[in-house]
Amino acid sequence: MSRFYIRPEAVSGEEILVPREEAHHILDVMRLKAGDEIIAFDGTGKEYLGNILGASKAGLRIRIKKINTPQQREKTFIALAQSLPKKVKMDFIVEKATELGVDEIIPLITERTVVRLPDDKKSIRSARWQEIAISASKQCGRLSVPEVRPVARFSGILKETGNYDLAIMACLTEGTRPLKEVISNFKGRKVLAMIGPEGDFSPGEIQEAAAGGVKLVSLGPLVLRVDTAAIFIISAFNYESSV
């Protein structure tokens, strides 16, 4: 059955009004019609089973038949602070991080970040990544959608580490601890995972992070690409929280 994302405010009583853009996708791309059943989710944990009633200039009307609020198991809240990589790798990272259950994605500018977005492009890119997160949530059956935050600077994110029970930085410097050692006995609720650019974080950034209480971790003996590192860290936390 087709599954779509709606904003919570689209629900009114026993009906859902799907905005015109998403209505176009439902009617013209998916070729659904009046009477067809669909599933919609609003990102807050609710899922709606309904039937298409019809379209108007305002959008597509859906009659709600049933509302599901599936029981969700307790899980670690993971925020991924990812230094902007080259080309379309960030699209891939957002998609796969969403599929793996990450809760927050923070595009990051570090000293060695090659990609430098003009101010007028930052909000456009963030909106694009948010749409990718929504699309990936539809595909993988998530009831929530991770928040893609505005592009941030490394120094700004360091000031937020106190909002998390654990903040880790994957880097290649000496003095790191194995990721497994750091997370295997973690009992907190919220984690911030920081991943640098292909050239790693700068020595100054590593020193500043360590001084601020961030745990420096190793992802093993091999040097991973940034997109692989993101998947590795999220998967490791998922494994630890499932056993």
Buried (B, 14 or more C-beta within 10 A) or exposed (E): EBBBBBEEEBBEEEEBBBEEEBBBBBBEEEEBEEEBEBBBBBBEEBBBBBBBBEBEEEBBBBEBEEEEEEEEEEEBBBBBBBBBBEEEBBBBBBBBBBBBBBBBBBBBBBBBBEBEBEEEEBEEBBEBBBEBBBBBBBEEEBBBBBBBBEBBEBEEBBEBBEEBBBBBBBBBBEEBEEBEEBBEEBEEEBBBBBBBBBEBBBEEBBEBBBEEEBBBBBBEEEEBEBBBBBBBBBEBBBEBBEE
